[in-house]
Amino acid sequence: AISSLKSNPDAVMYVYALPISCILFGAFFVFTNRPAALPKPAADYFDRLNGKLATSFEELQERYKRYRRRKAGLEA
């Protein structure tokens, strides 16, 4: 938004609108005493995705450990 000010001075509202809207959004949850959470379907999707990524990462770590052992001559 700031870089667009050079070509379009009317873009100044975007420079101020983003931080103000974020402050208002956060204040809404603080003053209404509501938790800021994702909708249940989105939370479930991200939980499944996180589980798949964690499993993939663990498998990748194990493969790397086996590779390093083979390179060190500790494993055939």
C-alpha positions as CSV (number, residue, x, y, z in Angstrom):
1,A,0.0,0.0,0.0
2,I,2.8,2.4,0.8
3,S,4.6,1.8,-2.5
4,S,1.4,2.6,-4.4
5,L,1.3,6.0,-2.8
6,K,4.0,7.2,-5.3
7,S,1.7,6.6,-8.3
8,N,-1.7,7.2,-6.7
9,P,-2.0,9.6,-3.7
10,D,-5.6,8.4,-3.2
11,A,-4.2,5.1,-1.9
12,V,-3.5,6.7,1.5
13,M,-6.7,5.2,2.8
14,Y,-5.3,1.7,2.4
15,V,-2.3,2.6,4.4
16,Y,-4.5,3.4,7.4
17,A,-7.4,1.0,6.8
18,L,-5.4,-2.2,7.2
19,P,-4.0,-1.5,10.7
20,I,-7.3,0.1,11.9
21,S,-9.4,-2.8,10.7
22,C,-7.1,-5.3,12.4
23,I,-7.3,-3.3,15.7
24,L,-11.1,-3.2,15.5
25,F,-11.3,-6.9,14.6
26,G,-9.1,-7.8,17.7
27,A,-11.0,-5.4,19.9
28,F,-14.3,-7.1,19.0
29,F,-13.1,-10.4,20.4
30,V,-11.6,-8.8,23.5
31,F,-14.6,-6.8,24.4
32,T,-17.2,-9.4,23.6
33,N,-15.2,-12.1,25.5
34,R,-15.3,-14.5,22.6
35,P,-12.4,-16.8,21.5
36,A,-10.9,-16.0,18.2
37,A,-11.1,-19.4,16.5
38,L,-11.6,-21.0,13.1
39,P,-14.9,-22.5,12.1
40,K,-15.0,-26.2,13.0
41,P,-14.7,-27.5,9.4
42,A,-11.7,-25.4,8.8
43,A,-10.1,-26.4,12.1
44,D,-10.7,-30.1,11.3
45,Y,-9.1,-29.7,7.9
46,F,-6.0,-28.0,9.3
47,D,-5.8,-30.7,12.0
48,R,-5.8,-33.4,9.4
49,L,-3.3,-31.6,7.3
50,N,-1.0,-31.0,10.3
51,G,-1.2,-34.8,11.1
52,K,-0.2,-35.7,7.5
53,L,2.6,-33.2,7.5
54,A,3.9,-34.4,10.8
55,T,3.9,-38.0,9.6
56,S,5.7,-37.1,6.4
57,F,8.3,-35.1,8.3
58,E,8.9,-38.0,10.7
59,E,9.4,-40.4,7.7
60,L,11.7,-37.9,6.1
61,Q,13.8,-37.6,9.3
62,E,14.0,-41.4,9.6
63,R,15.1,-41.7,5.9
64,Y,17.8,-39.1,6.5
65,K,19.0,-40.8,9.7
66,R,19.3,-44.1,7.7
67,Y,21.2,-42.3,4.9
68,R,23.6,-40.8,7.4
69,R,24.2,-44.2,9.0
70,R,24.9,-45.8,5.6
71,K,27.3,-43.0,4.7
72,A,29.1,-43.4,8.0
73,G,29.4,-47.2,7.4
74,L,27.3,-48.1,10.5
75,E,24.5,-49.7,8.5
76,A,24.5,-51.9,5.5
